[in-house]
Amino acid sequence: MVNLYSDTQTRPTAAMRRAMAEAEVGDEQSFRDPTVNALCERVADLLGHEAAVFLPSGTMCNAIAFRLHVRPGGDEVVLHRMSHPLIAEAGGPAAISGAVLCPVDGPDGMFDAATLRAALRPPGDRYQPRSRLVSLEQTTNVTGGHVWPYEQMGEVLAVARDAGMRAHLDGARLMNAVVATGVPASDWAGPFDTAWLDLTKGLGAPVGAVLAGSRELIDEAWRYKQMWGGAMRQAGIIAAAGIHALDHHVERLAEDHENARVLALGLSELDGIELDPATVETNIVVFGVADAPAFCAALEEAGVRMGVLGPRRVRAVAHLDVDRSGVERAIAAARTAPRSAIKRTEH
């Protein structure tokens, strides 16, 4: 199976498994797991923050970060309408943090300073929610792996700071942005109050993400990690996978980006597929077809898996488990898919 469903589908390499098996471990709750400690120190430094905490998932990073910044009882989070906390976290920000979510629009999963400014509540108005947090996603997910322009992100943060808001960076695919632009991770993540890095996507680790911030915020994050059942005891076994990923799997993300571009070029040549290859910036390819479920079902029968995003939208994600030959197989499978699944019939 050529699995392009998501880069979360990656499996640990043989070398990563060896690193996991040989990891020195201890009780991470007591800060006695040297491998977890090393990972957290490394990611904190990488992201330009004082401290970090190792968590089971990126969703838990978002959940804890929102709780750190949002006071239950009317605090509002401004975020893009298609961002992960809003569409893929089961309503967690509202359920466990009491957050009001203010979705805003903008092309490619991003919004600008003017959009944030227009969404702000009047200060001191007791009738409305309080504008408390802005959350940005780098790179964007279901809108196609786009990289926020550095200047645009800075302008959004400036508006947030002027309004007295906190800022959070969902860095699920932050290293893809780093590799695509050459801008260091600390430049992207450092200006935020909290930021996190996922280890399980293009970096290829089987479990885990790391949330970074000030030492005070990370101390408080540990309270929520404990409260929500996230302590992991001898977690060095999985932290070792993250260290191995940072050592060996960052620069190779460029291969995923190139494979995504090759896939996009091949798909765009098929009559009826709606896709501009020039819009593919990193490892995610989102395109339109007449019948996405039928298209993906046909590909599945041919040994290729992609994801249905909607009735007419499909997502394919390149990662370390799919090489160039796999991409070519995917293009060949798309060529043999039923025309009715790709192109609408004109009446």
Long-range contacts (C-beta under 8 A, 24 or more apart in sequence): 1-303, 1-304, 1-305, 2-303, 2-304, 2-305, 2-322, 2-326, 2-327, 2-329, 2-330, 2-333, 3-305, 3-321, 3-322, 4-263, 4-304, 4-305, 4-306, 4-307, 4-316, 4-317, 4-318, 4-322, 4-326, 4-330, 5-305, 5-306, 5-307, 5-317, 6-201, 6-307, 6-315, 6-317, 6-319, 7-173, 7-201, 7-202, 7-256, 7-283, 7-317, 7-318, 7-319, 8-200, 8-201, 9-319, 9-321, 10-200, 10-201, 10-202, 10-204, 10-319, 10-320, 10-321, 11-204, 11-206, 11-321, 12-204, 12-205, 12-206, 12-241, 13-204, 13-320, 15-244, 15-248, 16-204, 16-205, 16-241, 16-244, 16-245, 16-248, 19-240, 19-241, 19-243, 19-244, 20-237, 20-238, 20-240, 20-241, 20-244, 21-237, 22-240, 23-236, 23-237, 23-239, 23-240, 24-236, 25-234, 25-235, 25-236, 25-237, 26-234, 26-236, 27-233, 27-234, 28-54, 28-231, 28-232, 28-233, 28-234, 28-235, 28-236, 28-239, 29-226, 29-231, 29-233, 33-234, 33-235, 33-236, 33-239, 34-236, 35-235, 35-236, 35-237, 35-239, 35-240, 35-243, 36-235, 36-236, 36-239, 38-239, 38-243, 39-210, 39-239, 39-242, 39-243, 40-210, 42-243, 42-246, 43-197, 43-210, 43-212, 43-242, 43-246, 44-212, 45-186, 46-185, 46-186, 46-197, 46-246, 47-171, 47-174, 47-185, 47-186, 47-189, 47-190, 47-195, 47-197, 47-212, 48-185, 48-186, 48-187, 48-189, 48-190, 49-189, 49-190, 49-195, 49-212, 49-213, 49-214, 50-213, 50-214, 50-215, 50-218, 51-212, 51-213, 51-214, 51-215, 51-217, 51-218, 51-219, 52-210, 52-211, 52-212, 52-213, 52-218, 53-210, 53-211, 53-218, 53-221, 53-222, 53-225, 54-208, 54-209, 54-210, 54-232, 54-235, 54-239, 54-242, 55-196, 55-208, 55-209, 55-210, 55-211, 55-225, 55-230, 56-207, 56-208, 56-209, 56-230, 56-232, 57-200, 57-207, 57-208, 57-209, 58-84, 58-170, 58-172, 58-196, 58-198, 58-200, 58-209, 59-84, 59-88, 59-89, 59-92, 60-209, 60-225, 60-228, 60-230, 61-170, 61-196, 61-198, 61-209, 61-210, 61-211, 62-89, 62-92, 62-93, 62-135, 62-168, 62-170, 62-196, 63-89, 63-92, 63-93, 63-96, 63-97, 63-224, 63-228, 64-211, 64-221, 64-224, 64-225, 64-228, 65-168, 65-194, 65-196, 65-211, 65-213, 65-221, 66-92, 66-93, 66-97, 66-99, 66-133, 66-135, 66-168, 67-96, 67-97, 67-224, 68-194, 68-213, 68-217, 68-220, 68-221, 68-224, 69-132, 69-133, 69-166, 69-168, 69-193, 69-194, 70-97, 70-98, 70-99, 70-132, 70-133, 71-98, 71-132, 72-97, 72-98, 72-99, 73-98, 74-100, 74-129, 74-130, 75-99, 75-100, 75-129, 75-130, 75-132, 75-133, 76-100, 76-101, 76-102, 76-121, 76-129, 76-130, 76-131, 76-132, 76-133, 77-101, 77-102, 77-132, 77-133, 77-134, 77-135, 78-102, 78-104, 78-116, 78-119, 78-120, 78-131, 78-133, 78-134, 78-135, 78-165, 79-103, 79-104, 79-134, 79-135, 79-136, 79-137, 80-104, 80-105, 80-106, 80-109, 80-110, 80-111, 80-136, 80-137, 80-140, 81-105, 82-109, 82-140, 82-141, 82-142, 82-143, 83-109, 83-135, 83-137, 83-140, 83-141, 83-170, 84-137, 84-141, 84-170, 84-172, 85-135, 85-170, 87-142, 96-228, 99-133, 100-129, 102-129, 102-131, 108-140, 108-143, 108-144, 108-146, 108-279, 109-137, 109-140, 109-141, 109-142, 109-143, 109-144, 109-146, 110-136, 110-140, 110-146, 110-148, 110-149, 110-152, 111-156, 112-152, 112-155, 112-156, 113-152, 113-155, 113-156, 113-158, 113-159, 116-156, 116-159, 116-160, 117-159, 120-159, 120-163, 123-163, 123-164, 131-163, 131-165, 132-165, 132-166, 133-165, 133-166, 133-167, 133-168, 134-160, 134-165, 134-166, 134-167, 134-168, 135-167, 135-168, 135-169, 135-170, 136-167, 136-168, 136-169, 136-170, 136-192, 137-170, 137-172, 138-169, 138-170, 138-171, 138-173, 138-174, 138-177, 138-188, 139-172, 139-173, 139-174, 139-176, 139-177, 139-180, 139-281, 139-282, 139-284, 141-172, 141-173, 141-284, 142-286, 142-309, 142-315, 143-286, 144-279, 144-280, 144-281, 144-284, 144-285, 144-286, 144-315, 145-173, 145-176, 145-260, 145-280, 145-281, 145-282, 145-283, 145-284, 145-285, 145-286, 145-317, 146-279, 146-281, 146-282, 147-176, 147-177, 147-180, 147-181, 147-281, 147-282, 148-177, 150-181, 150-183, 150-187, 150-188, 153-188, 154-191, 157-191, 157-192, 166-193, 166-194, 167-191, 167-192, 167-193, 168-192, 168-193, 168-194, 168-195, 169-194, 169-195, 169-196, 170-196, 171-195, 171-196, 171-197, 171-198, 172-196, 172-198, 172-201, 172-209, 173-198, 173-201, 173-202, 173-282, 173-283, 174-198, 175-202, 175-203, 175-250, 175-253, 176-202, 176-253, 176-256, 176-257, 176-282, 176-283, 177-282, 178-250, 179-250, 179-251, 179-253, 179-254, 179-257, 179-282, 180-257, 180-281, 180-282, 193-217, 199-241, 199-242, 199-245, 201-319, 202-249, 202-253, 202-256, 202-283, 202-319, 202-320, 203-242, 203-245, 203-246, 203-249, 203-250, 203-253, 204-245, 204-249, 204-319, 204-320, 204-321, 205-238, 205-241, 205-242, 205-244, 205-245, 206-238, 206-241, 207-238, 207-241, 208-235, 208-238, 208-239, 208-241, 208-242, 210-242, 249-320, 252-320, 253-282, 253-283, 255-320, 256-282, 256-283, 256-318, 256-319, 256-320, 257-281, 257-282, 257-283, 257-318, 259-283, 259-318, 259-322, 259-323, 259-324, 259-327, 260-284, 260-285, 260-316, 260-317, 260-318, 262-324, 262-327, 262-328, 263-316, 263-318, 263-327, 263-330, 263-331, 266-327, 266-328, 266-330, 266-331, 266-334, 267-331, 267-334, 270-334, 270-335, 270-342, 271-342, 271-343, 272-339, 272-342, 272-343, 272-344, 273-334, 273-342, 283-317, 283-318, 283-319, 284-315, 284-316, 284-317, 284-318, 285-315, 285-316, 285-317, 285-318, 286-313, 286-314, 286-315, 287-313, 287-314, 287-316, 288-312, 288-313, 288-314, 289-313, 289-314, 289-341, 289-342, 289-343, 290-340, 290-341, 290-342, 290-343, 290-344, 290-345, 291-340, 291-341, 291-342, 294-338, 294-340, 294-341, 295-334, 295-337, 295-341, 295-342, 298-333, 298-336, 298-337, 298-338, 298-341, 299-330, 299-333, 299-334, 299-337, 302-333, 302-336, 302-337, 303-329, 303-333, 304-329, 304-330, 304-333, 304-334, 306-330
